[in-house]
Protein backbone atom coordinates (compact mmCIF):
# COMPACT_ATOMS: atom_id res chain seq x y z
CA UNK A 1 0.00 0.00 0.00
CA UNK A 2 1.40 3.39 -1.02
CA UNK A 3 0.96 6.28 1.37
CA UNK A 4 1.21 9.98 0.70
CA UNK A 5 3.83 11.44 3.00
CA UNK A 6 2.80 14.12 5.46
CA UNK A 7 4.65 16.36 7.89
CA UNK A 8 3.99 13.71 10.55
CA UNK A 9 5.60 11.04 8.34
CA UNK A 10 8.52 13.38 7.61
CA UNK A 11 9.25 13.81 11.31
CA UNK A 12 8.53 10.16 12.17
CA UNK A 13 12.07 8.94 11.45
CA UNK A 14 15.40 10.65 10.68
CA UNK A 15 15.60 8.72 7.39
CA UNK A 16 12.33 10.28 6.26
CA UNK A 17 13.57 13.78 7.05
CA UNK A 18 16.68 13.20 4.94
CA UNK A 19 15.09 11.29 2.04
CA UNK A 20 12.35 13.91 1.71
CA UNK A 21 14.93 16.69 1.53
CA UNK A 22 14.15 18.21 4.93
CA UNK A 23 10.53 18.68 3.85
CA UNK A 24 11.10 19.90 0.30
CA UNK A 25 9.78 16.58 -1.00
CA UNK A 26 6.37 17.38 0.44
CA UNK A 27 5.71 20.12 -2.13
CA UNK A 28 2.89 18.96 -4.40
CA UNK A 29 4.48 20.09 -7.68
CA UNK A 30 7.91 19.09 -9.02
CA UNK A 31 9.54 17.78 -5.82
CA UNK A 32 12.54 16.57 -7.85
CA UNK A 33 13.16 20.09 -9.12
CA UNK A 34 12.84 21.46 -5.60
CA UNK A 35 15.28 18.81 -4.39
CA UNK A 36 17.73 19.86 -7.08
CA UNK A 37 17.38 23.47 -5.90
CA UNK A 38 17.98 22.31 -2.30
CA UNK A 39 21.50 21.45 -3.41
CA UNK A 40 22.33 25.11 -4.04
CA UNK A 41 22.24 26.45 -0.46
CA UNK A 42 23.75 23.21 0.86
CA UNK A 43 26.61 23.47 -1.61
CA UNK A 44 27.16 27.20 -1.02
CA UNK A 45 27.29 26.73 2.76
CA UNK A 46 29.71 23.79 2.58
CA UNK A 47 31.82 25.51 -0.07
CA UNK A 48 32.44 28.40 2.35
CA UNK A 49 34.08 26.07 4.86
CA UNK A 50 35.61 23.22 2.90
CA UNK A 51 38.23 22.92 0.17
CA UNK A 52 37.06 21.07 -2.97
CA UNK A 53 38.52 17.67 -2.07
CA UNK A 54 36.93 17.76 1.39
CA UNK A 55 33.63 18.85 -0.14
CA UNK A 56 33.82 15.89 -2.51
CA UNK A 57 34.28 13.66 0.54
CA UNK A 58 31.21 15.19 2.19
CA UNK A 59 29.18 14.59 -0.98
CA UNK A 60 30.30 10.94 -0.90
CA UNK A 61 29.21 10.66 2.74
CA UNK A 62 25.85 12.29 1.92
CA UNK A 63 25.47 9.76 -0.90
CA UNK A 64 25.99 6.92 1.59
CA UNK A 65 23.53 8.45 4.04
CA UNK A 66 21.09 8.80 1.14
CA UNK A 67 21.30 5.09 0.36
CA UNK A 68 20.21 4.31 3.91
CA UNK A 69 17.59 7.07 4.12
CA UNK A 70 16.01 6.35 0.74
CA UNK A 71 15.98 2.60 1.35
CA UNK A 72 14.19 3.00 4.68
CA UNK A 73 11.82 5.70 3.45
CA UNK A 74 10.95 3.80 0.27
CA UNK A 75 10.04 0.73 2.32
CA UNK A 76 7.96 2.83 4.71
CA UNK A 77 6.13 4.53 1.83
CA UNK A 78 5.59 1.28 -0.05
CA UNK A 79 7.33 2.63 -3.19
CA UNK A 80 11.06 2.13 -3.62
CA UNK A 81 11.57 5.48 -5.39
CA UNK A 82 8.61 7.57 -4.26
CA UNK A 83 8.40 10.94 -6.05
CA UNK A 84 8.60 12.80 -2.72
CA UNK A 85 12.09 11.41 -2.06
CA UNK A 86 14.41 14.06 -3.47
CA UNK A 87 17.63 13.68 -1.49
CA UNK A 88 19.03 11.84 -4.51
CA UNK A 89 18.64 14.95 -6.68
CA UNK A 90 20.14 17.19 -3.99
CA UNK A 91 23.28 15.08 -3.54
CA UNK A 92 23.82 14.49 -7.26
CA UNK A 93 23.43 18.17 -8.06
CA UNK A 94 25.88 19.10 -5.30
CA UNK A 95 28.40 16.99 -7.18
CA UNK A 96 27.53 18.85 -10.38
CA UNK A 97 27.98 22.23 -8.68
CA UNK A 98 31.32 21.15 -7.27
CA UNK A 99 32.64 20.32 -10.74
CA UNK A 100 30.93 23.09 -12.76
CA UNK A 101 32.72 26.37 -13.47
CA UNK A 102 31.80 29.26 -11.20
CA UNK A 103 29.22 31.68 -12.48
CA UNK A 104 25.44 31.77 -12.52
CA UNK A 105 25.34 31.12 -16.27
CA UNK A 106 27.27 27.83 -15.96
CA UNK A 107 25.31 26.79 -12.89
CA UNK A 108 21.95 27.60 -14.49
CA UNK A 109 22.93 25.62 -17.59
CA UNK A 110 24.03 22.74 -15.37
CA UNK A 111 20.69 22.88 -13.51
CA UNK A 112 18.73 22.67 -16.77
CA UNK A 113 20.91 19.87 -18.12
CA UNK A 114 20.66 17.88 -14.88
CA UNK A 115 16.87 18.20 -14.77
CA UNK A 116 16.71 17.13 -18.42
CA UNK A 117 18.78 13.99 -17.85
CA UNK A 118 16.98 13.19 -14.58
CA UNK A 119 13.53 13.46 -16.18
CA UNK A 120 14.22 11.95 -19.62
CA UNK A 121 16.51 9.21 -18.26
CA UNK A 122 18.45 8.25 -21.39
CA UNK A 123 20.28 4.94 -21.24
CA UNK A 124 21.99 3.78 -19.12
CA UNK A 125 20.16 5.94 -16.54
CA UNK A 126 16.87 4.14 -17.24
CA UNK A 127 18.63 0.76 -17.03
CA UNK A 128 20.10 1.55 -13.61
CA UNK A 129 16.79 2.96 -12.38
CA UNK A 130 15.04 -0.31 -13.27
CA UNK A 131 17.70 -2.82 -12.24
CA UNK A 132 19.50 -1.43 -9.19
CA UNK A 133 17.12 -1.81 -6.27
CA UNK A 134 16.65 -0.14 -2.90
CA UNK A 135 18.35 2.99 -1.71
CA UNK A 136 21.39 2.42 -3.92
CA UNK A 137 19.17 2.41 -7.00
CA UNK A 138 17.41 5.60 -5.91
CA UNK A 139 20.72 7.39 -5.43
CA UNK A 140 22.74 5.87 -8.27
CA UNK A 141 20.61 6.82 -11.28
CA UNK A 142 20.90 10.48 -10.26
CA UNK A 143 24.68 10.21 -10.08
CA UNK A 144 24.61 8.90 -13.65
CA UNK A 145 22.42 11.90 -14.60
CA UNK A 146 25.06 14.09 -12.91
CA UNK A 147 27.78 12.42 -15.00
CA UNK A 148 25.80 13.12 -18.19
CA UNK A 149 25.41 16.72 -17.06
CA UNK A 150 29.12 17.12 -16.40
CA UNK A 151 30.03 15.57 -19.75
CA UNK A 152 27.63 17.99 -21.45
CA UNK A 153 29.11 20.95 -19.61
CA UNK A 154 32.63 19.84 -20.56
CA UNK A 155 31.59 19.59 -24.21
CA UNK A 156 30.12 23.11 -24.12
CA UNK A 157 33.28 24.44 -22.47
CA UNK A 158 35.42 22.72 -25.14
CA UNK A 159 33.37 24.25 -27.96
CA UNK A 160 33.44 27.70 -26.37
CA UNK A 161 37.19 27.49 -25.90
CA UNK A 162 37.51 26.56 -29.56
CA UNK A 163 35.47 29.64 -30.49
CA UNK A 164 37.76 31.79 -28.37
CA UNK A 165 35.18 32.62 -25.69
VOVO-784922 format. One record per residue (C-alpha): x, y, z; residue number from 1. Coordinates in nm, 2 decimals, decimal comma. Each point is the difference from the previous one (the first is absolute). Layout:
<r px="X" py="Y" pz="Z" nr="NUM"/>
...
//
This chain:
<r px="0,00" py="0,00" pz="0,00" nr="1"/>
<r px="0,14" py="0,34" pz="-0,10" nr="2"/>
<r px="-0,04" py="0,29" pz="0,24" nr="3"/>
<r px="0,02" py="0,37" pz="-0,07" nr="4"/>
<r px="0,26" py="0,14" pz="0,23" nr="5"/>
<r px="-0,10" py="0,27" pz="0,25" nr="6"/>
<r px="0,19" py="0,23" pz="0,24" nr="7"/>
<r px="-0,07" py="-0,27" pz="0,26" nr="8"/>
<r px="0,16" py="-0,27" pz="-0,22" nr="9"/>
<r px="0,29" py="0,24" pz="-0,07" nr="10"/>
<r px="0,08" py="0,04" pz="0,37" nr="11"/>
<r px="-0,08" py="-0,36" pz="0,09" nr="12"/>
<r px="0,36" py="-0,13" pz="-0,07" nr="13"/>
<r px="0,33" py="0,18" pz="-0,08" nr="14"/>
<r px="0,02" py="-0,20" pz="-0,33" nr="15"/>
<r px="-0,33" py="0,16" pz="-0,11" nr="16"/>
<r px="0,13" py="0,35" pz="0,07" nr="17"/>
<r px="0,31" py="-0,06" pz="-0,21" nr="18"/>
<r px="-0,16" py="-0,19" pz="-0,29" nr="19"/>
<r px="-0,27" py="0,26" pz="-0,03" nr="20"/>
<r px="0,25" py="0,28" pz="-0,02" nr="21"/>
<r px="-0,08" py="0,15" pz="0,34" nr="22"/>
<r px="-0,36" py="0,05" pz="-0,10" nr="23"/>
<r px="0,06" py="0,12" pz="-0,36" nr="24"/>
<r px="-0,13" py="-0,33" pz="-0,13" nr="25"/>
<r px="-0,34" py="0,08" pz="0,14" nr="26"/>
<r px="-0,07" py="0,27" pz="-0,25" nr="27"/>
<r px="-0,28" py="-0,11" pz="-0,23" nr="28"/>
<r px="0,16" py="0,11" pz="-0,33" nr="29"/>
<r px="0,34" py="-0,10" pz="-0,13" nr="30"/>
<r px="0,16" py="-0,13" pz="0,32" nr="31"/>
<r px="0,30" py="-0,12" pz="-0,21" nr="32"/>
<r px="0,07" py="0,35" pz="-0,12" nr="33"/>
<r px="-0,04" py="0,14" pz="0,35" nr="34"/>
<r px="0,25" py="-0,27" pz="0,12" nr="35"/>
<r px="0,24" py="0,11" pz="-0,27" nr="36"/>
<r px="-0,03" py="0,36" pz="0,12" nr="37"/>
<r px="0,06" py="-0,12" pz="0,36" nr="38"/>
<r px="0,35" py="-0,09" pz="-0,11" nr="39"/>
<r px="0,08" py="0,37" pz="-0,06" nr="40"/>
<r px="-0,01" py="0,13" pz="0,35" nr="41"/>
<r px="0,15" py="-0,32" pz="0,14" nr="42"/>
<r px="0,29" py="0,03" pz="-0,25" nr="43"/>
<r px="0,06" py="0,37" pz="0,06" nr="44"/>
<r px="0,01" py="-0,05" pz="0,38" nr="45"/>
<r px="0,24" py="-0,29" pz="-0,02" nr="46"/>
<r px="0,21" py="0,17" pz="-0,27" nr="47"/>
<r px="0,06" py="0,29" pz="0,24" nr="48"/>
<r px="0,17" py="-0,23" pz="0,26" nr="49"/>
<r px="0,15" py="-0,29" pz="-0,20" nr="50"/>
<r px="0,26" py="-0,03" pz="-0,27" nr="51"/>
<r px="-0,11" py="-0,18" pz="-0,32" nr="52"/>
<r px="0,14" py="-0,34" pz="0,09" nr="53"/>
<r px="-0,16" py="0,01" pz="0,35" nr="54"/>
<r px="-0,33" py="0,10" pz="-0,15" nr="55"/>
<r px="0,02" py="-0,29" pz="-0,24" nr="56"/>
<r px="0,05" py="-0,22" pz="0,30" nr="57"/>
<r px="-0,31" py="0,15" pz="0,17" nr="58"/>
<r px="-0,20" py="-0,06" pz="-0,32" nr="59"/>
<r px="0,11" py="-0,37" pz="0,01" nr="60"/>
<r px="-0,11" py="-0,02" pz="0,36" nr="61"/>
<r px="-0,33" py="0,16" pz="-0,08" nr="62"/>
<r px="-0,04" py="-0,25" pz="-0,28" nr="63"/>
<r px="0,05" py="-0,29" pz="0,25" nr="64"/>
<r px="-0,25" py="0,16" pz="0,24" nr="65"/>
<r px="-0,24" py="0,03" pz="-0,29" nr="66"/>
<r px="0,02" py="-0,37" pz="-0,07" nr="67"/>
<r px="-0,11" py="-0,08" pz="0,35" nr="68"/>
<r px="-0,26" py="0,28" pz="0,02" nr="69"/>
<r px="-0,16" py="-0,08" pz="-0,34" nr="70"/>
<r px="0,00" py="-0,37" pz="0,07" nr="71"/>
<r px="-0,18" py="0,04" pz="0,33" nr="72"/>
<r px="-0,24" py="0,27" pz="-0,12" nr="73"/>
<r px="-0,09" py="-0,19" pz="-0,32" nr="74"/>
<r px="-0,09" py="-0,31" pz="0,20" nr="75"/>
<r px="-0,20" py="0,21" pz="0,24" nr="76"/>
<r px="-0,19" py="0,17" pz="-0,29" nr="77"/>
<r px="-0,05" py="-0,32" pz="-0,19" nr="78"/>
<r px="0,17" py="0,13" pz="-0,31" nr="79"/>
<r px="0,38" py="-0,05" pz="-0,04" nr="80"/>
<r px="0,05" py="0,34" pz="-0,18" nr="81"/>
<r px="-0,30" py="0,21" pz="0,11" nr="82"/>
<r px="-0,02" py="0,33" pz="-0,17" nr="83"/>
<r px="0,02" py="0,19" pz="0,33" nr="84"/>
<r px="0,35" py="-0,14" pz="0,06" nr="85"/>
<r px="0,23" py="0,27" pz="-0,14" nr="86"/>
<r px="0,32" py="-0,04" pz="0,20" nr="87"/>
<r px="0,14" py="-0,19" pz="-0,30" nr="88"/>
<r px="-0,04" py="0,31" pz="-0,22" nr="89"/>
<r px="0,15" py="0,23" pz="0,27" nr="90"/>
<r px="0,32" py="-0,21" pz="0,05" nr="91"/>
<r px="0,05" py="-0,06" pz="-0,38" nr="92"/>
<r px="-0,04" py="0,37" pz="-0,08" nr="93"/>
<r px="0,25" py="0,09" pz="0,28" nr="94"/>
<r px="0,25" py="-0,21" pz="-0,19" nr="95"/>
<r px="-0,09" py="0,18" pz="-0,32" nr="96"/>
<r px="0,05" py="0,34" pz="0,17" nr="97"/>
<r px="0,33" py="-0,10" pz="0,14" nr="98"/>
<r px="0,13" py="-0,09" pz="-0,34" nr="99"/>
<r px="-0,17" py="0,28" pz="-0,21" nr="100"/>
<r px="0,18" py="0,33" pz="-0,07" nr="101"/>
<r px="-0,09" py="0,29" pz="0,23" nr="102"/>
<r px="-0,26" py="0,24" pz="-0,13" nr="103"/>
<r px="-0,38" py="0,01" pz="0,00" nr="104"/>
<r px="-0,01" py="-0,07" pz="-0,38" nr="105"/>
<r px="0,20" py="-0,33" pz="0,03" nr="106"/>
<r px="-0,20" py="-0,10" pz="0,31" nr="107"/>
<r px="-0,34" py="0,08" pz="-0,16" nr="108"/>
<r px="0,10" py="-0,20" pz="-0,31" nr="109"/>
<r px="0,11" py="-0,29" pz="0,22" nr="110"/>
<r px="-0,33" py="0,02" pz="0,19" nr="111"/>
<r px="-0,20" py="-0,02" pz="-0,33" nr="112"/>
<r px="0,22" py="-0,28" pz="-0,13" nr="113"/>
<r px="-0,02" py="-0,20" pz="0,32" nr="114"/>
<r px="-0,38" py="0,03" pz="0,01" nr="115"/>
<r px="-0,02" py="-0,11" pz="-0,36" nr="116"/>
<r px="0,21" py="-0,31" pz="0,06" nr="117"/>
<r px="-0,18" py="-0,08" pz="0,32" nr="118"/>
<r px="-0,35" py="0,03" pz="-0,16" nr="119"/>
<r px="0,07" py="-0,15" pz="-0,34" nr="120"/>
<r px="0,23" py="-0,28" pz="0,13" nr="121"/>
<r px="0,20" py="-0,10" pz="-0,31" nr="122"/>
<r px="0,18" py="-0,33" pz="0,02" nr="123"/>
<r px="0,17" py="-0,11" pz="0,21" nr="124"/>
<r px="-0,18" py="0,21" pz="0,26" nr="125"/>
<r px="-0,33" py="-0,18" pz="-0,07" nr="126"/>
<r px="0,17" py="-0,33" pz="0,02" nr="127"/>
<r px="0,15" py="0,07" pz="0,34" nr="128"/>
<r px="-0,33" py="0,15" pz="0,12" nr="129"/>
<r px="-0,18" py="-0,33" pz="-0,09" nr="130"/>
<r px="0,27" py="-0,25" pz="0,11" nr="131"/>
<r px="0,18" py="0,14" pz="0,30" nr="132"/>
<r px="-0,24" py="-0,04" pz="0,29" nr="133"/>
<r px="-0,04" py="0,17" pz="0,34" nr="134"/>
<r px="0,16" py="0,31" pz="0,12" nr="135"/>
<r px="0,31" py="-0,06" pz="-0,22" nr="136"/>
<r px="-0,22" py="0,00" pz="-0,31" nr="137"/>
<r px="-0,18" py="0,32" pz="0,11" nr="138"/>
<r px="0,33" py="0,18" pz="0,05" nr="139"/>
<r px="0,20" py="-0,15" pz="-0,29" nr="140"/>
<r px="-0,21" py="0,09" pz="-0,30" nr="141"/>
<r px="0,03" py="0,37" pz="0,10" nr="142"/>
<r px="0,38" py="-0,03" pz="0,02" nr="143"/>
<r px="-0,01" py="-0,13" pz="-0,36" nr="144"/>
<r px="-0,22" py="0,30" pz="-0,09" nr="145"/>
<r px="0,27" py="0,22" pz="0,17" nr="146"/>
<r px="0,27" py="-0,17" pz="-0,21" nr="147"/>
<r px="-0,20" py="0,07" pz="-0,32" nr="148"/>
<r px="-0,04" py="0,36" pz="0,11" nr="149"/>
<r px="0,37" py="0,04" pz="0,07" nr="150"/>
<r px="0,09" py="-0,15" pz="-0,34" nr="151"/>
<r px="-0,24" py="0,24" pz="-0,17" nr="152"/>
<r px="0,15" py="0,29" pz="0,19" nr="153"/>
<r px="0,35" py="-0,11" pz="-0,10" nr="154"/>
<r px="-0,10" py="-0,02" pz="-0,36" nr="155"/>
<r px="-0,15" py="0,35" pz="0,01" nr="156"/>
<r px="0,32" py="0,13" pz="0,16" nr="157"/>
<r px="0,21" py="-0,17" pz="-0,26" nr="158"/>
<r px="-0,20" py="0,15" pz="-0,29" nr="159"/>
<r px="0,00" py="0,35" pz="0,16" nr="160"/>
<r px="0,38" py="-0,02" pz="0,05" nr="161"/>
<r px="0,03" py="-0,09" pz="-0,37" nr="162"/>
<r px="-0,20" py="0,30" pz="-0,09" nr="163"/>
<r px="0,23" py="0,22" pz="0,21" nr="164"/>
<r px="-0,26" py="0,08" pz="0,27" nr="165"/>
//
